[in-house]
Amino acid sequence: MSEQSRRPRRPAKPYRRPQKDPVRILAFEALRAVDERDAYANLVLPPLLRKAREKDGFETRDAALATELVYGTLRRQGTYDAVIAACVDRPLREVDPPVLDVLSLGAHQLLGTRIPTHAAVSASVELARVVLGDGRAKFVNAVLRKIAQDDLDGWLAKVAPPYDEDPEDHLAVVHSHPRWVVSALWDSLGGGRAGIEELLEADNERPEVTLVARPGRATAEELLREEAAVPGRWSPYAVRLAEGGEPGAVPAVREGRAGVQDEGSQLVALALANAPLDGPDGTWLDGCAGPGGKAALLAALAAERGAVLLAAEKQPHRAGLVAKALHGNPGPYQVITADGTRPPWRPGTFDRVLMDVPCTGLGALRRRPEARWRRRPEDLESFGPLQRALLRTALESVRVGGVVAYATCSPHLAETRAVVTDVLKQYPQAELIDARPLLPGVPALGEGPDVQLWPHLHGTDAMYLALIRRTG
């Protein structure tokens, strides 16, 4: 008998069940929903958190960590993909999406949070054992240990091309935006490295929760009595909640007397409501009203003047959201399901018209970080004709002397000035109004007459506004 055969065998390690971590499992489930169903995190996460509070006894800190893991991973996905790609021996497209989600969650904990390295790796490997199995957990462990060898700045120095060699690709990797989006935003800003870097950084910051007090139903003073509430920057109806503030805990929000609405969106509605008008001022239109935030503010402002708002929305379920937002308005209003490109109303019916058109949403990347990875340059080709058609409808719907507000939640020039310029060529009896005086106190509004708001300059979504008066 050989020496080796006489050597006693080591006892096999007993199998250890993976430890379930409800916070990280929830974050993984949210990322899978975003990836598999093209869902939006801001719609997926709240019901998951509600269920976790009831089932797993989630506390505030658990919900905060889950939220940070989901949004942080989505915002930095481009950067983390570049880092992960440098640590695996195959193209990322050959890595199973669920595995990539676990790796991205782990990368965010290692490179984007203060979670200790050993805890980030071990928690991610345990998550992989639960949701992927032991075999793929070993792969996750090996990759994350490579990532843990350097910090974010060190990795960026390795995976991002030098700025001098390829500025757009450098910014795309460092600030986690698709290259085409970097290029489009840079064009809209008008050049300069400092401005584009500040904007891209602002896109990766968690936005504040902003409330709107709907006139005649609530006041900013009432909302300011809430804990962690501070005044808005520009809108007299805006109140901001400090980090961790829960809108659903505010009575006025629960009762529909106030709502969650970005301050840029409020400013667009206020500018239209306050634009100088020739003649009567009794009939207003919101031609693309879903989901109802601007319509609710406009309807309340109209009621104060004895005017009536007609809110039209093409999609029936979104029209339902509009009706819910307007319920309880202090004055008369009407909500209809209608296609704004084939309006059921007569031309020249309205004194004021808002057309907040469907767009790529590049102005709200702070709130919907996954949108940056879904949009493609070719999307502009489908939005462009619709945006022009809706603006033409708006100009035909307003009476002579009335005012149209064309708005988008995108700063892309193809969705803003290009649309307005093209349509006005067909309407010589319409003229642009300088919108800047109608946003009093708001700085850095450019040369006009239109207005582009920016997250890094104004703390708002990147809303665009052009005001047009029909002259004949």
C-alpha positions as CSV (number, residue, x, y, z in Angstrom):
1,M,0.0,0.0,0.0
2,S,1.4,3.4,-1.0
3,E,2.2,6.2,1.4
4,Q,-0.5,8.3,-0.3
5,S,-3.2,5.6,0.1
6,R,-2.5,5.3,3.8
7,R,-2.8,9.1,4.3
8,P,-6.2,9.8,6.0
9,R,-8.7,11.8,3.9
10,R,-9.7,15.2,4.9
11,P,-13.3,15.4,5.9
12,A,-15.5,17.2,3.4
13,K,-16.7,20.6,4.4
14,P,-20.3,20.6,5.4
15,Y,-22.6,22.4,3.0
16,R,-23.6,25.8,4.3
17,R,-26.8,27.3,3.2
18,P,-26.4,30.7,1.6
19,Q,-27.4,33.6,3.9
20,K,-30.4,35.5,2.5
21,D,-30.0,39.2,2.6
22,P,-33.5,40.8,2.0
23,V,-32.0,44.2,1.1
24,R,-29.7,42.9,-1.6
25,I,-32.3,40.4,-2.9
26,L,-34.8,43.2,-3.3
27,A,-32.2,45.3,-5.1
28,F,-31.4,42.4,-7.4
29,E,-35.1,41.9,-8.1
30,A,-35.5,45.5,-9.0
31,L,-32.6,45.4,-11.4
32,R,-34.0,42.3,-13.1
33,A,-37.4,44.0,-13.6
34,V,-35.7,47.0,-15.2
35,D,-33.7,44.7,-17.5
36,E,-36.2,42.1,-18.3
37,R,-39.4,44.1,-18.5
38,D,-38.1,47.5,-19.5
39,A,-39.6,48.7,-16.3
40,Y,-38.6,52.0,-14.6
41,A,-37.0,51.8,-11.2
42,N,-39.1,54.6,-9.8
43,L,-42.2,52.5,-10.6
44,V,-40.8,49.1,-9.6
45,L,-39.1,50.0,-6.3
46,P,-42.0,51.5,-4.3
47,P,-44.2,48.3,-4.3
48,L,-41.2,46.1,-3.6
49,L,-40.3,48.3,-0.6
50,R,-43.9,48.2,0.6
51,K,-44.0,44.5,0.4
52,A,-40.6,44.2,2.2
53,R,-41.9,46.4,5.1
54,E,-44.8,44.1,5.6
55,K,-43.1,40.8,5.0
56,D,-39.5,41.3,6.1
57,G,-39.9,44.1,8.6
58,F,-37.9,46.6,6.5
59,E,-36.8,49.6,8.5
60,T,-36.0,53.1,7.1
61,R,-32.3,52.3,6.8
62,D,-33.0,49.1,4.9
63,A,-35.2,50.9,2.4
64,A,-32.5,53.6,2.1
65,L,-29.8,51.1,1.4
66,A,-31.9,49.2,-1.2
67,T,-32.8,52.4,-2.9
68,E,-29.1,53.5,-3.0
69,L,-28.0,50.1,-4.4
70,V,-30.6,50.2,-7.2
71,Y,-30.3,53.8,-8.3
72,G,-26.5,54.0,-7.8
73,T,-26.0,50.8,-9.8
74,L,-28.2,52.1,-12.7
75,R,-26.6,55.6,-12.7
76,R,-23.1,54.2,-12.8
77,Q,-23.9,51.3,-15.1
78,G,-21.7,52.5,-17.9
79,T,-18.7,53.0,-15.6
80,Y,-19.2,49.7,-13.9
81,D,-19.5,47.8,-17.2
82,A,-16.1,49.2,-18.3
83,V,-14.5,48.0,-15.0
84,I,-16.2,44.6,-15.1
85,A,-15.1,44.2,-18.7
86,A,-11.5,44.7,-17.7
87,C,-11.9,41.9,-15.1
88,V,-13.5,39.1,-17.1
89,D,-12.1,37.0,-19.9
90,R,-15.1,37.3,-22.3
91,P,-17.2,40.1,-23.8
92,L,-19.8,41.4,-21.5
93,R,-22.6,40.4,-23.9
94,E,-21.6,36.8,-23.2
95,V,-22.1,37.2,-19.4
96,D,-25.6,36.2,-18.4
97,P,-27.6,39.3,-17.5
98,P,-28.5,38.1,-13.9
99,V,-24.8,37.5,-13.3
100,L,-24.0,40.9,-14.6
101,D,-26.6,42.5,-12.3
102,V,-25.0,40.9,-9.3
103,L,-21.5,42.0,-10.4
104,S,-22.8,45.5,-11.0
105,L,-24.4,45.6,-7.5
106,G,-21.1,44.4,-6.1
107,A,-19.1,46.9,-8.1
108,H,-21.3,49.7,-6.8
109,Q,-20.8,48.7,-3.2
110,L,-17.0,48.5,-3.8
111,L,-16.5,51.7,-5.8
112,G,-19.5,53.9,-5.0
113,T,-20.3,53.4,-1.4
114,R,-18.6,53.3,2.0
115,I,-19.4,49.7,2.6
116,P,-16.1,48.0,3.7
117,T,-14.4,45.9,1.0
118,H,-14.7,42.5,2.7
119,A,-18.4,43.1,3.5
120,A,-19.2,44.2,-0.1
121,V,-17.5,41.1,-1.6
122,S,-19.0,38.6,0.9
123,A,-22.5,40.0,0.7
124,S,-22.4,40.0,-3.1
125,V,-21.1,36.4,-3.2
126,E,-23.9,35.3,-0.7
127,L,-26.4,37.1,-3.0
128,A,-25.0,35.2,-6.0
129,R,-25.3,31.8,-4.1
130,V,-29.0,32.6,-3.4
131,V,-30.0,33.8,-6.8
132,L,-27.5,32.2,-9.1
133,G,-26.2,29.1,-7.4
134,D,-22.8,28.1,-6.0
135,G,-21.1,27.6,-9.4
136,R,-21.7,31.1,-10.7
137,A,-21.1,32.5,-7.2
138,K,-17.4,31.4,-7.6
139,F,-17.2,33.5,-10.8
140,V,-18.7,36.5,-9.0
141,N,-16.2,36.1,-6.2
142,A,-13.2,36.0,-8.5
143,V,-14.3,39.1,-10.5
144,L,-15.2,41.2,-7.4
145,R,-11.9,40.4,-5.8
146,K,-10.2,41.8,-8.9
147,I,-12.3,44.9,-8.8
148,A,-11.5,45.3,-5.1
149,Q,-7.8,45.7,-5.9
150,D,-8.3,49.4,-6.8
151,D,-10.7,52.3,-6.0
152,L,-12.9,54.2,-8.5
153,D,-10.3,56.8,-9.5
154,G,-7.7,54.1,-10.0
155,W,-10.1,52.1,-12.3
156,L,-11.1,55.2,-14.2
157,A,-7.4,55.9,-15.0
158,K,-7.2,52.4,-16.4
159,V,-10.5,52.0,-18.4
160,A,-11.3,55.6,-19.6
161,P,-9.4,56.9,-22.6
162,P,-7.5,60.1,-21.9
163,Y,-9.6,63.3,-22.4
164,D,-7.1,64.8,-24.9
165,E,-7.4,61.7,-27.1
166,D,-11.1,61.2,-27.1
167,P,-13.0,63.8,-25.0
168,E,-16.5,62.3,-25.5
169,D,-15.5,58.8,-24.8
170,H,-13.6,59.9,-21.7
171,L,-16.6,61.7,-20.4
172,A,-18.9,58.8,-21.3
173,V,-16.9,56.3,-19.2
174,V,-16.1,58.6,-16.3
175,H,-19.6,60.0,-15.9
176,S,-21.5,56.9,-17.1
177,H,-23.5,58.3,-20.0
178,P,-23.7,56.8,-23.6
179,R,-21.3,58.6,-25.9
180,W,-24.2,59.9,-28.1
181,V,-25.9,61.4,-25.1
182,V,-22.7,63.2,-24.0
183,S,-22.3,64.6,-27.5
184,A,-26.0,65.8,-27.7
185,L,-25.9,67.5,-24.2
186,W,-22.6,69.1,-25.1
187,D,-24.1,70.6,-28.3
188,S,-27.1,71.9,-26.3
189,L,-24.8,73.5,-23.7
190,G,-22.7,75.2,-26.4
191,G,-19.3,73.8,-25.6
192,G,-16.8,74.1,-22.7
193,R,-15.5,71.2,-20.6
194,A,-16.5,72.6,-17.2
195,G,-20.2,72.9,-18.1
196,I,-20.6,69.4,-19.6
197,E,-18.8,67.8,-16.6
198,E,-21.0,69.7,-14.1
199,L,-24.1,68.6,-16.0
200,L,-23.1,64.9,-16.2
201,E,-22.2,64.9,-12.5
202,A,-25.6,66.5,-11.7
203,D,-27.3,63.7,-13.7
204,N,-25.6,61.2,-11.4
205,E,-26.8,62.8,-8.1
206,R,-29.9,61.8,-6.3
207,P,-32.5,64.5,-7.0
208,E,-34.5,66.2,-4.2
209,V,-38.1,65.4,-3.8
210,T,-40.1,68.6,-4.8
211,L,-43.7,69.1,-3.9
212,V,-46.2,71.5,-5.4
213,A,-49.0,73.2,-3.4
214,R,-52.0,73.3,-5.8
215,P,-53.5,76.8,-5.5
216,G,-56.9,77.0,-3.8
217,R,-56.3,73.6,-2.2
218,A,-53.0,73.9,-0.4
219,T,-50.3,76.5,0.3
220,A,-46.5,76.3,0.4
221,E,-46.8,77.6,4.0
222,E,-48.8,74.5,5.0
223,L,-46.3,72.2,3.3
224,L,-43.4,74.0,5.0
225,R,-44.8,72.9,8.4
226,E,-43.7,69.3,7.5
227,E,-40.5,68.0,9.0
228,A,-37.5,68.4,6.7
229,A,-39.3,70.8,4.3
230,V,-37.6,73.8,2.9
231,P,-38.9,76.4,0.3
232,G,-38.4,75.8,-3.4
233,R,-35.8,77.9,-5.2
234,W,-38.0,79.5,-7.9
235,S,-41.6,78.5,-7.9
236,P,-43.8,80.1,-5.2
237,Y,-45.7,76.8,-4.9
238,A,-42.7,74.6,-4.5
239,V,-41.4,73.0,-1.3
240,R,-38.4,70.7,-1.2
241,L,-38.1,67.7,1.1
242,A,-34.7,67.0,2.6
243,E,-33.1,63.6,1.9
244,G,-35.2,60.8,3.3
245,G,-38.4,62.9,3.2
246,E,-41.4,60.7,2.3
247,P,-44.1,62.5,0.1
248,G,-46.7,59.9,1.1
249,A,-46.4,60.9,4.7
250,V,-47.6,64.5,3.8
251,P,-51.3,64.8,4.4
252,A,-51.8,67.3,1.5
253,V,-50.1,64.9,-0.9
254,R,-52.2,61.9,0.3
255,E,-55.4,64.0,-0.2
256,G,-54.4,65.2,-3.6
257,R,-54.2,68.9,-2.6
258,A,-50.5,68.8,-3.3
259,G,-48.3,66.6,-5.5
260,V,-44.8,65.6,-6.4
261,Q,-43.6,67.8,-9.2
262,D,-40.2,69.0,-10.3
263,E,-39.7,72.7,-10.1
264,G,-38.9,73.0,-13.8
265,S,-42.2,71.5,-14.6
266,Q,-43.9,74.0,-12.3
267,L,-42.1,76.9,-14.0
268,V,-43.3,75.9,-17.4
269,A,-46.9,75.9,-16.3
270,L,-46.5,79.2,-14.5
271,A,-44.8,80.9,-17.5
272,L,-47.8,80.0,-19.7
273,A,-50.3,81.1,-17.1
274,N,-48.6,84.4,-16.7
275,A,-47.7,85.2,-20.3
276,P,-49.3,88.5,-21.5
277,L,-52.5,87.9,-23.5
278,D,-54.5,90.1,-25.9
279,G,-58.3,89.6,-25.3
280,P,-60.3,87.1,-23.2
281,D,-58.7,84.6,-21.0
282,G,-61.3,82.0,-20.2
283,T,-60.4,78.7,-22.0
284,W,-57.1,76.8,-21.5
285,L,-55.8,73.6,-23.1
286,D,-53.3,71.0,-22.0
287,G,-52.9,69.0,-25.1
288,C,-50.6,66.2,-23.8
289,A,-51.8,66.2,-20.2
290,G,-50.6,62.8,-18.9
291,P,-49.8,62.0,-16.2
292,G,-51.3,65.3,-14.9
293,G,-48.8,67.3,-12.9
294,K,-48.8,70.4,-15.1
295,A,-52.5,70.0,-15.8
296,A,-53.3,70.0,-12.1
297,L,-51.3,73.2,-11.5
298,L,-52.8,74.9,-14.6
299,A,-56.3,73.9,-13.7
300,A,-55.9,75.4,-10.2
301,L,-54.4,78.7,-11.7
302,A,-57.2,78.8,-14.2
303,A,-59.8,78.4,-11.5
304,E,-58.4,81.5,-9.7
305,R,-59.2,83.5,-12.8
306,G,-62.6,82.0,-13.6
307,A,-61.1,80.1,-16.5
308,V,-61.6,76.5,-17.5
309,L,-59.0,73.9,-18.4
310,L,-59.5,71.1,-21.0
311,A,-56.9,68.3,-20.4
312,A,-56.5,65.9,-23.3
313,E,-54.5,62.7,-23.2
314,K,-54.2,60.1,-25.9
315,Q,-53.5,57.1,-23.7
316,P,-56.6,56.0,-21.7
317,H,-54.7,54.9,-18.6
318,R,-52.7,58.2,-18.5
319,A,-56.0,60.1,-18.9
320,G,-57.1,58.3,-15.8
321,L,-54.0,59.6,-14.0
322,V,-54.9,63.1,-15.2
323,A,-58.4,62.8,-13.8
324,K,-57.0,61.6,-10.5
325,A,-54.6,64.6,-10.3
326,L,-57.4,67.1,-11.1
327,H,-60.0,65.6,-8.8
328,G,-61.0,68.2,-6.3
329,N,-59.9,71.2,-8.4
330,P,-61.6,74.3,-7.0
331,G,-63.0,75.3,-10.4
332,P,-64.5,73.6,-13.5
333,Y,-62.3,71.4,-15.8
334,Q,-62.7,68.6,-18.2
335,V,-60.5,65.5,-18.9
336,I,-60.8,63.7,-22.3
337,T,-59.1,60.9,-24.1
338,A,-58.0,62.4,-27.4
339,D,-55.1,62.3,-29.9
340,G,-53.5,65.7,-30.0
341,T,-52.6,65.2,-33.7
342,R,-56.3,64.7,-34.6
343,P,-58.1,67.0,-32.1
344,P,-61.8,66.8,-31.6
345,W,-62.1,70.6,-30.8
346,R,-62.5,73.4,-33.3
347,P,-59.5,75.5,-34.4
348,G,-59.0,78.8,-32.6
349,T,-60.9,77.6,-29.5
350,F,-58.4,78.3,-26.7
351,D,-56.7,81.4,-25.1
352,R,-53.7,79.5,-23.7
353,V,-52.4,76.1,-24.9
354,L,-49.7,73.9,-23.3
355,M,-48.1,71.2,-25.5
356,D,-45.7,69.3,-23.4
357,V,-44.7,66.8,-26.1
358,P,-43.5,63.2,-25.8
359,C,-39.7,63.1,-26.1
360,T,-36.5,61.1,-25.3
361,G,-36.6,62.3,-21.6
362,L,-32.9,63.2,-21.6
363,G,-33.7,66.0,-19.3
364,A,-34.8,63.7,-16.5
365,L,-31.9,61.3,-16.3
366,R,-31.5,62.1,-12.6
367,R,-34.9,60.5,-11.9
368,R,-34.9,57.8,-14.6
369,P,-31.2,56.8,-14.9
370,E,-32.1,53.6,-16.9
371,A,-33.5,55.8,-19.7
372,R,-30.0,56.8,-20.7
373,W,-29.2,53.2,-21.6
374,R,-32.5,52.5,-23.4
375,R,-32.6,55.5,-25.7
376,R,-31.0,55.4,-29.1
377,P,-30.2,58.2,-31.5
378,E,-32.8,56.8,-33.9
379,D,-35.5,57.5,-31.3
380,L,-35.2,61.1,-32.4
381,E,-36.5,60.1,-35.8
382,S,-39.8,58.8,-34.4
383,F,-40.3,61.6,-32.0
384,G,-39.5,64.5,-34.4
385,P,-42.6,64.2,-36.7
386,L,-44.9,63.7,-33.7
387,Q,-43.5,66.8,-31.9
388,R,-43.9,68.9,-35.0
389,A,-47.5,67.7,-35.5
390,L,-48.4,68.5,-31.9
391,L,-47.0,71.9,-32.1
392,R,-48.9,72.6,-35.3
393,T,-52.1,71.4,-33.6
394,A,-51.3,73.8,-30.7
395,L,-50.9,76.8,-33.0
396,E,-54.1,75.9,-34.8
397,S,-56.0,75.4,-31.6
398,V,-55.2,78.8,-30.1
399,R,-57.1,81.9,-31.1
400,V,-55.4,85.0,-32.6
401,G,-53.7,86.8,-29.7
402,G,-53.5,83.7,-27.7
403,V,-50.3,82.0,-26.4
404,V,-48.8,78.5,-26.9
405,A,-46.2,76.9,-24.7
406,Y,-44.1,74.2,-26.4
407,A,-42.3,72.2,-23.7
408,T,-40.1,69.1,-23.6
409,C,-38.2,67.3,-20.8
410,S,-35.3,67.0,-23.2
411,P,-32.5,69.5,-24.0
412,H,-31.6,67.8,-27.3
413,L,-31.6,70.5,-30.0
414,A,-33.5,68.2,-32.4
415,E,-36.4,68.1,-29.9
416,T,-36.3,71.8,-28.9
417,R,-35.2,74.6,-31.1
418,A,-35.2,72.6,-34.3
419,V,-38.9,71.7,-33.9
420,V,-39.9,75.3,-33.1
421,T,-37.9,76.7,-35.9
422,D,-39.3,74.3,-38.5
423,V,-42.9,74.7,-37.5
424,L,-42.7,78.5,-37.3
425,K,-41.5,78.6,-40.9
426,Q,-45.0,77.2,-41.8
427,Y,-46.7,79.8,-39.5
428,P,-45.6,83.3,-40.4
429,Q,-48.5,84.7,-38.4
430,A,-47.0,83.5,-35.1
431,E,-44.1,84.9,-33.2
432,L,-41.8,83.8,-30.3
433,I,-42.3,85.6,-27.0
434,D,-39.3,86.2,-24.7
435,A,-40.0,83.6,-22.0
436,R,-37.2,84.7,-19.6
437,P,-39.1,87.5,-17.8
438,L,-41.8,85.0,-17.0
439,L,-39.4,83.0,-14.9
440,P,-38.6,85.8,-12.4
441,G,-35.4,85.4,-10.3
442,V,-34.2,82.4,-12.3
443,P,-30.6,83.0,-13.4
444,A,-28.6,81.8,-16.4
445,L,-31.5,81.6,-18.8
446,G,-29.4,82.3,-21.9
447,E,-30.0,84.7,-24.8
448,G,-33.7,83.8,-25.2
449,P,-36.3,84.1,-26.4
450,D,-36.8,80.4,-25.4
451,V,-35.6,79.0,-22.1
452,Q,-33.5,75.9,-21.3
453,L,-33.3,74.8,-17.7
454,W,-30.5,72.6,-16.4
455,P,-29.9,70.4,-13.4
456,H,-26.5,71.8,-12.6
457,L,-27.5,75.4,-13.0
458,H,-31.1,75.4,-11.7
459,G,-31.5,72.2,-9.7
460,T,-34.4,71.2,-12.0
461,D,-34.9,68.7,-14.7
462,A,-33.6,70.0,-18.1
463,M,-37.0,71.4,-19.2
464,Y,-37.2,73.4,-22.4
465,L,-39.8,76.1,-23.0
466,A,-40.7,78.2,-26.0
467,L,-43.7,80.6,-25.8
468,I,-45.4,81.5,-29.1
469,R,-48.1,84.1,-29.7
470,R,-50.5,83.7,-32.7
471,T,-50.6,87.1,-34.4
472,G,-53.0,86.4,-37.2
